Amino acid sequence: MFTLSLKASGVIARILASLHTKHDWIEAGKLVFDYDIGFFPFTGDPPAAEEVKLPDSVSKEGILLPSVSGFR
């Protein structure tokens, strides 16, 4: 579930209140959907499979075991 803080919801409300025309909404959409996403290249060697610690919810064979969120 996604929740916003009161501060964030107030900022969003002010932004939404400033969008009056179709052009305003299109420009806002461009900011959201056309924004460049930066990724940092991985520069090291990946760890060997034996070195990766699997969570307790995965068996030694790599099978995801049934679990209930919040319980172990």
C-alpha positions as CSV (number, residue, x, y, z in Angstrom):
1,M,0.0,0.0,0.0
2,F,1.3,3.4,-0.9
3,T,0.7,6.3,1.4
4,L,1.8,9.9,1.3
5,S,2.9,12.1,4.1
6,L,0.8,15.2,4.7
7,K,3.7,17.4,3.5
8,A,4.0,15.4,0.2
9,S,0.3,15.4,-0.3
10,G,0.2,19.2,0.1
11,V,2.9,19.6,-2.5
12,I,1.1,17.4,-4.9
13,A,-2.2,19.2,-4.3
14,R,-0.5,22.6,-5.1
15,I,1.0,21.1,-8.3
16,L,-2.3,19.7,-9.4
17,A,-4.0,23.0,-8.6
18,S,-1.6,24.7,-11.0
19,L,-2.6,22.5,-14.0
20,H,-5.4,24.4,-15.7
21,T,-5.1,23.8,-19.4
22,K,-4.7,20.7,-21.5
23,H,-1.2,22.1,-22.4
24,D,-0.3,22.2,-18.7
25,W,-1.3,18.6,-18.3
26,I,0.7,17.5,-21.4
27,E,3.8,19.3,-20.1
28,A,3.4,17.7,-16.7
29,G,3.1,14.3,-18.3
30,K,6.3,14.9,-20.3
31,L,8.2,15.7,-17.1
32,V,7.0,12.4,-15.6
33,F,7.2,10.0,-18.5
34,D,10.0,11.5,-20.6
35,Y,12.4,12.1,-17.8
36,D,15.8,10.5,-18.3
37,I,16.5,7.7,-15.8
38,G,20.1,7.3,-14.9
39,F,21.7,4.0,-14.2
40,F,25.2,3.4,-12.9
41,P,27.1,0.7,-14.7
42,F,28.2,-2.3,-12.6
43,T,32.0,-2.2,-12.6
44,G,32.9,-5.3,-10.6
45,D,32.7,-9.0,-11.2
46,P,29.4,-10.5,-10.1
47,P,29.6,-12.8,-7.1
48,A,29.6,-16.6,-7.6
49,A,26.3,-18.3,-7.0
50,E,27.7,-20.0,-3.9
51,E,28.5,-16.6,-2.4
52,V,25.0,-15.2,-2.7
53,K,23.0,-15.5,0.6
54,L,19.4,-16.6,-0.2
55,P,16.6,-15.5,2.2
56,D,15.2,-18.1,4.6
57,S,12.1,-18.4,2.4
58,V,14.2,-20.1,-0.4
59,S,15.2,-23.8,0.0
60,K,18.7,-25.1,-0.8
61,E,17.3,-26.2,-4.2
62,G,16.2,-22.7,-5.0
63,I,12.5,-23.3,-4.4
64,L,10.5,-20.4,-3.0
65,L,8.8,-21.7,0.1
66,P,5.3,-20.6,1.1
67,S,5.3,-17.9,3.7
68,V,3.1,-15.4,5.4
69,S,4.2,-11.8,5.5
70,G,5.3,-10.7,8.9
71,F,5.8,-14.3,10.3
72,R,8.9,-16.5,10.2
